[in-house]
């Protein structure tokens, strides 16, 4: 049976705890074990249940990070980072720079959408992006998650790991779609990567060559030479994100434009709050919306 991203995350946490690490979070051992991504281990094994006081939880995890225990911090909804990130961003991320005392923390921040209101939904990696001392990964495949954890264990920075429940059943690695002479170039982040691949496949059947370069490491962000080459040939590209576009997506788009000279747009959540009813959802860009944008850009 193929290994899913969910299996990989679960095995990674088990390996971390068995190696003497710690995992913190709320409702970790409740029904479901955070979407099946946690091993059935308990406090004596290093699984630490926090109270529902979100701001205090981030401070406790920061203290554990300062001891060198390399804690994993599970945040069940990315929007909860607005409460959880205070001590992490303003102490853990700055400790090495200010006092030469590293505070490595593996922040598992989990996104989802659909009928969960204006606070809990979607990704919020832009919240962390503007601060120094943090690295931001967005793994959507088993191999990417394993690489992310390996990088963390070799590093001493805070890692913000932007997960998405929509990818937990994924078993496949996501390869870039490369064309020698593309008509358009996509740079998708997080769950948008799946819609981008579908859009590229369908547009190719219609005679439009859309290159797709998956964004797995959001900070530090380096523009690869083949990305700049593809953009220079196509003259236009699009950064896709399931966060609001006036954040990390805009930063990436600017860097891509400076390196290539091409025009790069952004597409993400609509500029509005979501609700709890289905008709009030604010969802990531669909393949239909992506295809429509590309067709308009290419035709113009």
C-alpha positions, 0 to 999 in steps of 0.5 A: 500500500502506498504511503500517504502524507498523513502516514509520513507525518505520523511516522515522523512525529513517532520517530521524533518522540522515540528519539527524546523529542517533545510534541505540544498542542491542544487535543492531541490525544482526542478522537482522530489524533489530529486527522490521523497524523499523530501516533498513539503516544501519551505524556510519558512518551513526550506528547504534551497536552496544552490548555486552551490558552493559546498565547500561553501555549506558544510561550511554553513551547518556546521555553522547551525550545530553549532547552534544546529539546527541539519541540514539535508544536501542533497548531490544528488550524493555521488561523490560531497562529494569531494567538500562538505566534507571539512568543515564537516570533518575538522570542524564539525566532530572535533568540539566536540573533540577539543572544546567540542562543538557538531555539529550534521549534518545528511548528506544524501549522495545519490549514483547511477550508470550508464552513469553519469561519473567519478565523480558523480557515486557510493558510497563514504563512504570510503571518510568519514570513516578515519576521527574521529567524524563521524558515518556512516550508510547505510540504505537500508530499511524503518525500517533501515532508521527510526532507523538511524534517531532515533539514530541521534536525540539521538546523537550529532555526524555527521551522514554520511547516505549512501543512494542509489537510487536503493533502494528507491522502496524497501518496504521489510526489509532485514534479515540476512541469517544464516546457522549453518554450512555455506560454505561461508559468505558474508558481503554486504554493500549498494546496494550490499546487494540485489545482495548478497541475490539473489546470496545466494538464487541461490547458495543454490539451487546448494547445496552451503550454503552462509550466508549473514550478512547485514552491516548497521552501517559501523562506528563504526563497531563491529564484532558480535559473530555469524559473527565470528562463521560463518566465523570460520566454513566456513573459508572464506568470502567476503565484498561487496561494491559499493565503491572502495574496497581499503577503508572501505571494506578492513578495515571491512575485516581486522577486520573480519579476526582478530576476526575469523581467516578466510580469508576474501576478498573484492569486489567492483568497478573495479580499473578504472574510469567510463565514460558516455557511457553504455560500460564505466560504473563501476558498483557494483558487480553483483550476477553473479560475486559474484556467480562465486567468491564463486564457485571458492573459495569453489571448491579450 
